[in-house]
Each structure stands twice: as structure tokens, then as C-alpha cells.
């Protein structure tokens, strides 16, 4: 959660979700290969002198940077459900972040989509939130247990009084 995110005194965080880490497996494998490969080629690279040493250091640095980027993007891409709103934080790069908020009173529909064998087996999918205008959509893909988030949101939505209804 971003340290700049402010919550009111009566607002409680009910759920914070990130991308399911297994969906990053191939990216982690490629980054690991980039990091480990220069060590297998260390002696042939070092035989080229400064050029080989420079290439070795470059490959290790790129591998480390890719692993750090994967972790930072995984850590900062969050979906937060509170008692008053839904907050989606999307980190695209080290210095590129978008934060979207939707008040619970504006939510019209909540659905989740689990697609494929791996998603079914490991219980991850996409949470789909539609605002009252029918056009504003908040999607959170590759989420672990999207059905849990849908259940939490539906329980919260049932507690909100319907607007335009007759008051007693």
C-alpha cells in the first residue's frame, strides 16, 4: 500500500490483493537465466580482458534489474477493498503509477472470470467491477481468489441503502 494513501478514521481495509505470483513464473525464469548465464560463461568472457569483464558485469546488472523490476511491479500493483471504496494501484514502471478509486456507492456490478486449466487449478482470475454508469470498469487481472473479493464486495454492497428508494 502506498504511504500517500489516506484513509478516514471509520474506514477499514478488508482485503489487499496482488497479482498471483505463479503467473510471473516465466518472467522470473527468464530473469534468473539472465542473472545466472554470465557465471557459466565467466572464464571465456574473462579471457577477452576488459571487454569480457564489462559484458559479464552488464549481464549480471541487467539480470538483477529485471528481477528487481518484477518484484517492484508485483509489490505495488494492488487492489485494496475497504469499507467505503475499492482502490486499484497500477505500477507500470519504477516511476509510473496510476491509482484508481471507486466508491462502493458507485459500483453497479461485480464479477470474476477464471479462464484456463492453470487458473482453475490455482484459483486465480480477473475481478471485474462496473460503475453505475455502465461505462467505468475496474479490472484486476491475475488475482488470487477473485471469488473471495467478489463475495466481500457483494456483502458490502448489500449493506448500502439503494438511492432513489422510498425512505421510511
C-alpha positions in Angstrom: 0.0 0.0 0.0 1.3 3.4 -0.9 2.3 5.6 2.1 0.5 8.5 0.5 -2.9 6.7 0.6 -5.2 8.2 3.2 -8.0 6.5 4.9 -10.7 8.1 7.1 -10.9 7.1 10.8 -14.0 4.9 10.2 -12.7 3.2 7.0 -11.2 -0.3 7.4 -9.1 -2.3 5.0 -10.9 -5.6 4.3 -8.6 -7.0 1.6 -5.4 -6.2 -0.2 -4.6 -8.4 -3.2 -1.7 -8.6 -5.6 -1.1 -10.5 -8.8 -0.8 -14.2 -8.2 2.9 -14.8 -8.1 2.8 -18.1 -10.1 1.6 -16.0 -13.1 5.0 -14.4 -13.1 6.9 -17.7 -13.3 8.1 -17.3 -16.9 9.3 -13.8 -16.3 11.2 -14.9 -13.2 12.8 -17.8 -15.1 14.0 -15.5 -17.9 15.3 -13.0 -15.4 17.1 -15.8 -13.5 18.6 -17.1 -16.7 19.9 -13.6 -17.5 21.4 -13.4 -14.0 23.0 -16.9 -13.9 24.1 -17.3 -17.6 27.2 -15.0 -17.2 28.5 -17.1 -14.4 28.6 -20.2 -16.7 30.5 -18.1 -19.3 32.7 -16.3 -16.8 36.1 -17.9 -17.8 35.6 -17.5 -21.5 34.4 -13.9 -21.0 37.3 -13.0 -18.7 39.7 -14.3 -21.4 38.6 -11.3 -23.5 40.0 -8.9 -20.9 38.2 -5.7 -20.1 35.6 -6.2 -22.8 34.6 -9.6 -21.4 34.6 -8.4 -17.8 32.4 -5.4 -18.9 30.0 -7.8 -20.7 29.9 -10.0 -17.6 29.1 -7.1 -15.3 26.5 -5.8 -17.8 24.7 -9.2 -18.0 24.6 -9.5 -14.2 23.4 -6.0 -13.8 20.6 -6.4 -16.3 19.5 -9.7 -14.7 19.4 -8.0 -11.2 17.5 -5.0 -12.6 14.9 -7.3 -14.3 14.4 -9.3 -11.1 14.0 -6.1 -9.0 11.6 -4.7 -11.6 9.4 -7.8 -11.5 9.3 -7.7 -7.7 8.6 -3.9 -7.5 5.7 -4.2 -10.1 4.3 -7.2 -8.3 4.5 -5.5 -4.9 3.0 -2.2 -5.9 0.2 -3.4 -8.2 -2.5 -3.9 -5.7 -6.3 -4.0 -5.3 -7.5 -2.7 -1.9 -11.0 -3.2 -0.7 -12.1 -1.0 2.2 -15.4 -0.5 3.9 -16.0 2.6 1.7 -14.2 2.1 -1.6 -12.1 0.0 -4.0 -8.6 1.2 -4.8 -6.6 -0.1 -7.7 -2.9 0.8 -7.8 -1.2 0.1 -11.1 2.6 0.4 -11.2 3.8 0.4 -14.9 7.4 1.2 -14.2 9.7 2.4 -11.5 8.4 5.9 -11.7 4.9 5.4 -13.4 2.0 4.8 -11.1 -1.8 5.1 -11.6 -4.2 5.0 -8.7 -8.0 4.5 -9.4 -10.6 4.7 -6.8 -14.3 3.8 -6.9 -16.7 4.4 -4.1 -18.8 1.4 -3.1 -22.0 3.5 -3.7 -21.0 3.9 -7.4 -20.5 0.1 -8.0 -23.2 -1.4 -10.1 -21.9 -4.9 -10.8 -19.1 -7.2 -9.6 -18.0 -10.3 -11.5 -15.0 -12.6 -11.7 -13.6 -14.6 -14.6 -11.4 -17.7 -14.2 -10.1 -18.8 -17.6 -8.0 -21.9 -18.4 -6.7 -25.0 -16.7 -3.9 -23.3 -14.7 -6.2 -20.6 -13.5 -8.9 -23.1 -12.4 -6.3 -25.3 -10.7 -4.6 -22.5 -8.8 -7.7 -20.3 -8.2 -6.7 -17.1 -9.9 -8.5 -14.9 -12.4 -9.8 -11.4 -13.2 -12.1 -9.3 -10.9 -14.4 -7.1 -13.0 -16.1 -4.1 -11.4 -18.6 -1.9 -13.3 -19.7 1.5 -12.1 -23.3 2.7 -12.0 -22.9 4.5 -15.4 -22.1 1.1 -17.0 -19.0 2.5 -18.7 -16.4 2.9 -16.0 -14.8 -0.5 -15.5 -12.1 -1.5 -13.0 -10.4 -4.8 -13.9 -7.8 -6.5 -11.8 -6.2 -9.5 -13.7 -4.3 -12.5 -12.4 -5.7 -12.1 -8.9 -5.6 -14.9 -6.4 -9.1 -15.9 -5.3 -11.2 -13.4 -7.2 -14.3 -15.1 -5.9 -13.4 -14.0 -2.4 -13.0 -10.4 -3.4 -16.4 -10.6 -5.2 -18.0 -12.1 -2.1 -16.6 -9.3 0.1 -17.8 -6.6 -2.3 -21.2 -8.1 -2.7 -21.6 -8.3 1.1 -20.6 -4.6 1.3 -22.9 -3.6 -1.5 -25.9 -5.3 0.3 -25.4 -3.0 3.3 -25.5 0.2 1.2 -29.0 1.6 1.0 -30.3 2.0 -2.5 -30.5 5.5 -3.8 -33.8 6.8 -5.0 -35.7 4.3 -2.9 -38.6 5.4 -0.6 -37.4 6.4 2.8 -39.4 5.1 5.8 
